[in-house]
Amino acid sequence: MANKVETKTKVEVQEPKKYKVFLLNDDYTTMDFVVDILCEVFHKSYEEAVQIMLKVHREGKGLCGVYTYEIAETKVDQVHRLARAHQFPLKATMEEE
């Protein structure tokens, strides 16, 4: 007769790290284009996009959102692709939260 041994495994689930995505100010990208990017890529309302654009303009950078690594990386890439396609030097960066 075999002895029954019960083992309990405790699985700890961790939230994935989050990354902040910022737009950076430059002297060439139009304010309208920045607002368009914020609406299209980051799904911001027009009013919220204008507020973020003004923060980018006045302070040098503005927070667009906080995402998991893969999503943040994709958003940064989308910004760079759209900016290049429209011949603007707009840059986006991501920083670990």
N, C-alpha and C positions, 0 to 999 in steps of 0.2 A: 504494500500500500504506500503510495507516494504522498509526501507532505505537500500541501498547497502553500505557496509563498505568495503573498500579495505585495506588490510594489506599487508605490504611487510616484508618479513623475509630475513634478511641478513645472509647468511651462509658463515662462514669463514672456508676455507679449509686450514689445516695446513699440512705441509710436515712432514712425520714421522721422528722421531729422527734417526740419523745415528750412527753407531758403527764401530770403527776401529778394525780390527782383526790383531793381531801380532803373530809372531812365536818367541819363546824364545830359546836362546842358551843353550846347555847342552854339557857335555863332551863325550857323547856316540853316539848320532845320527849322522850318516854319512852325509857328505855334499851332496852326490848323492841322498840320501833319501829325504833330505829337498828340493832339486831341483825337484824331482819327485812329492812331495806333492804340491809344488807351481804350477806346470804344471797341475796336475790332479785335485786338489781341487779348486784352485784359477784361473785356466785357463790362466796362464801366459805363455808367449813365453819362450823358453829355455834361451834366452839371459837375459830377465828380471828376470827370476827365479834365475839365477846365481848371478845377482846383489843383489837381496834381500837376498839370502843365505849368500853372503859375508857380508852384513850389519848385519845380525843376528850373524854371526861368530865374527865379529870385535867389534860390539857395544852392543851385548847382546840381542837385539831384532830387528825385522824388520817388517815394515808394509806390510801386504798382500793385503789389500783392505778395502773399507768402504761400509757398507751394512745396510739395515734395521735390526732391532733387531732379527727377526726370521731367516733371512738368515745368519747373523753373528753367531748366536747360532748354526745353522746347520753346518756351516763351521768349527767352533771350535770342535764340536762333531766328524765330519768326520776326522779331523786331529788326534784327540785322538784315535779313533777307528783304523785307519790305522797304527798309531805308535805302539799301543798295539799289533796289528796283526803281526807286523814285529819286535816286541820285542825291540822297541826304547822308550826312555822316553820323546820324543818330546812333548812340551806343546804349546798350543795356548791360547791367552787371547783376550778378547774384552773390549774396553773402549768406553764410550760415547764420541762422537765427540764434 
